Amino acid sequence: MYFRDLVKNRILITGANGLLGQRTVGFYSHHKNFEVLALSIENKPVFNSIEYVTCDITNREDVKRIIFDFCPDFIVNAAAYTNVDKSETNREIAWKVNVKAVEYITEAARAIDAHIIHISSDYIFDGEKGPYSENAIPNPLGYYGRTKLASENALRISGTIYTILRTNVLYGATFNNNPDFVKWLVQSLNKNEKINIVTDQFNNPTFVDDLVQVVSKVIEFDKTGLYHVGGREFLSRFDFALQIAECFQLDESLINPISTEQLNQQARRPLNSGLITLKAETELGFKAHTIVEALSEMKKELVL
């Protein structure tokens, strides 16, 4: 099906229609030294110039067949079941996508010595003593966090070449209608809708293009292990929302401050969270955009 090109590196990107998947596919589509295969459960290619394969990554045989056919040097696993609340009730689906699929990918990757770059989350922590370094002890509060921690452990015992990138509050522009926090907030305020935003959840939101740059540096420097990736500023979700409203010149009075407890969500959230990025800065030359810089970049290409 595919023919090996000894000059180019081959990179397989799962979850290619998600926020990180799209931006990673877009980045490597312009890279002359890489041949890209985009994998998504949806048969809706975002880029016409890139080869897409439709695949349910919870199907072990399909995953193995695609990996063995393409024989990638690198696999960026950007696919995940990310609905934190629904993970509490749809536990079987969350476990299949976030854990079993990782096991299937590692089985095939190990056989061909492919390097897996896997995306994890600050939700593996309880939010009691954030922000967290790579050495912090995980203690997930909800089922989503438990699946992400289990996926990390699956990689650690797999015998594969791997890099784990933990991130938090990922935001950025997409090429389809999938809204991130920024796009959702801007669309809501544009409609003059009042929205509730929590004041007691603290993170350092991650601009997606910064995460893509870290992926590229991991590949360029052939780095393995664990890295934390996040923004420069640690702030509440409410203060983040205010910055978004200011940047897009929207009515801040529509943003109603509320506590996490008042929202009465199904899943518990880590409150005092966020990720310390010193290791990525030192070993990968990582330098995050400021929120203002990132939002300015988003404004140039955001389709509302």
N, C-alpha and C positions, 0 to 999 in steps of 0.2 A: 504493500500500500504506500509506504514512504521509502525514499531512498536516502541513504546516509550521506550527508555532505561533510567531508572531513575538514573543511575550512571553517564552517560556521558552528557555533554552539547552538544546541536545540533547547528551547525552553517551552515547557508545557504549563499553562496557566489555568487552574480550575476556578470556578466561580467567575468566569470571564465577563459576565453581564452585571456583576455587582460593582460597587463603587471602587474598591481597590483593584478588582479584576480588570475593569475598563481602563483605568489609568495605567496599569502595568502593561496591558496589551498595547495601548496607545504609545507608551514609551518605547517598548521594544519593536514596534512595527516600523519605527524610523531608525533602528539600529542595524547597520549593514552586516554586523558580525553575528547576528542571531536569526535563527529560523523559529518562528512562533507558531504554536498550535494552541488555539483558544478552546476551552472546554466549558460547556454550560448545560444545565438541565433544560434551558429554553432554546428553541430553534429560531432565535432572533439575533443574527449577527449584528454587532454594533459597528464593526469595521468590515467593509466589503473586501478589502485587500488582504485580510488575514484568514487563514483556514480555520473554520469552526467545526467542532464535533459536538453533537448533542449526546450527553451521557448523564445518567443518574449515578453519582459516585457511590451510592450505597449498593450498587450492583457489582459484586466482586469480580465476576468474569469480564464484564464490560470494561471496568477500570484496568484490569490486567492486560486485556487485549489491546486497548488504546496505547497504554504505556509501552508495551512490548513492540507494537507496530511503529510508533514514533521514535522510540528509544531516546528520550530526552537526556540532556546533561543536567538540566535543572528543572525542578517541579516547584512552582509557586502555588501553594495551596491557599487560595483566597476564598474558597467556598466554606460556608458555615451556616448553621441554623442560628440566627442571631436574635430572634424574638425572645427577650428575657422572660416576659410574663408567660407566653405560650409554652415555653420550655417546661414550666411547672406542671402543665396538664398534658402536653404532647411529648412526654418523656421518651417514648420509644423512637419517635422521629428525630428528636434532638440528639439522642445517643447514636442513632445510625449515621446521621450526617456528620456530627462533630467528633465521633470516636471511631466507629466501625469503618467509616470511609477512610479515615487516616490510616487505620491498620491495613486496609486493602492497598492503599497507595504505597505504604512502606514495603509491603510484601514484594510488589513489582519493582520498586525503586532499588531495593537491596540486591535484586538479581542482576541489575544492569549498572550498579554503582552510580545511580542518579542522586544528586544533591537536592534534598527537600528543604524548601523555605516555607515554614508554617507560621500562620498568624494566630496569635493567642490574645488574651485579654486581661485587663486589670481586674476583671470580675472573679479571678481566682483568689483575690484577697478579700478580707472582711471589712476593709475601710476603717479600721480602728486606729492605725498608726501610719497612714500614708503621708507623703508620697513614698513609693516603694522602690528599693533597688532590686537587682537581680538575685541578691542573696536573701531577700525577705522570705519568710515561711508562708506558703499559701494556706488559706482557710476560707474557701468559698462559702457564701451565704445561701446561694440558690442553686438550682439544678443546672442552669446554663453555665455558671462558673465551674461546677463539678465536671461537666462534660469537657470544658476547655482544659481543665487541669488533667483530666484523664487522657486527652489527646496529646498533651505534652509528655505524659508518662509513657504512652504508647510509642512515641518517637524515641524516647530515651532507652527503652529496652529492645528496640527493633533491630539494632545492628546496622542501621542505615547512616548515611552521611546527612546531617540535618542542621538547620539553624531555626531557632524559635524566635519570633519577633512579637513581643507583647506590646499592645497599643491600647488607647482609650479614646472614646468620643471622637471617632473618625468622621471627618467632614471634608467636602470638596464637591466640585462640579461633575455631573455625569452627563452622558450623551443620550440618555433616555429619561423616562419619567420617574425613576426611582428616587424618592426624596430622602436626603439626609437631614440632619437637624437644622442646618442653615436654610436649606431650600424649603423645608416644611414651615419654618418660622416666617420666612419672607413671604411665602404664599399666603399664610394665615393673616399676617398683618396687612398685606395688600388688599385682602377682602374685608378689612376692618373687623376681624374676628378677635375676641378677647381670648387670651391663652394663659394657662397656668404653668409657671416655670418654678422649679424648686430652688430654694436659696441655701439648702444645707447639703448639697452634693458638690464636692470639690474635686476637680480633675485638672489636667493640662491637655486640652483638646488637641488632637493630632490632625494636621492638614494632610490630606491623602497624598499629595505630591511629595511631601517630606518622607512619607513611608515608602513610596516608590523609589526615592533616591537611596534609602537605606537598603532596600532589596537589591538595587543595582550595585551598591558598594559591597554587599555581602558576596555577590557573584564575582565582582571585579577582584576583590582581595581574597576570595575563596575562604571566607570566614565561617566557622561552625560555632555551635553553642547557643547561648541565650543573650538577647539584647532587648532593652526597653526603649521604646520609641514614643515620644510625645512632644507636645508643644513647649514653648519657652515659659508661658504664663500659667500659673496655677490660680484658678478662680472658680467661683460657684457657677452652676449652670445658668442661674439668673443673671449674673454679671456678664456671662458670655452672650446671653440673649440680648442684653442691652447694647453690647458692642456691635452685634449684628444689625440691630435696629438703627443704630447711629450711622453705621457704614452705608446702609441701603436707604437712609433718610426716611425711616418709617416711624409711626407713632408709638413711642415707648410706653405711653400710658395704657396701651392695650395689653401690656405684659403684666400679669398679676403674680406677685410673689406668694409662694405657698411652700409648706414643708412637705418633705417626702411622706411623712406619716399621714398628712391630710389627703394625699393622692390615693391612699389605700390600694396600692398595686398588689398583684398576686405574688410577685417575687420581691424579696428584700434586696436592696441595693447597698453597695459599699458607699459610705458617705464621705469620709476623709480619705480619698484615694489619690490617683495620679501616679506617674511613673518617673523615676529619676533616670536621666538619659546620659549620665556622665560616661558610661562605658562605651556607648555608641559614638559619642562625641570624640572620645580618645582614640578608639580603635578603628573607627570608620570615617572619621572626619565629618560626622553628622552636625549640621547646623540648621535648626528649625527656623521657619518663618515666624515672625510675630503674627498675632491674630489679625492685626490691621493689614499687614502685608498679604496674608493668605486671603482675607476677605476681598481685598482689592483685586487679587488675581481671579477670584471666583466671579466677581462682577463682570469681568471681560467676556466670560463665556457661559454664564448661567442663563439657561433658557427657562423662563417661568411660565 
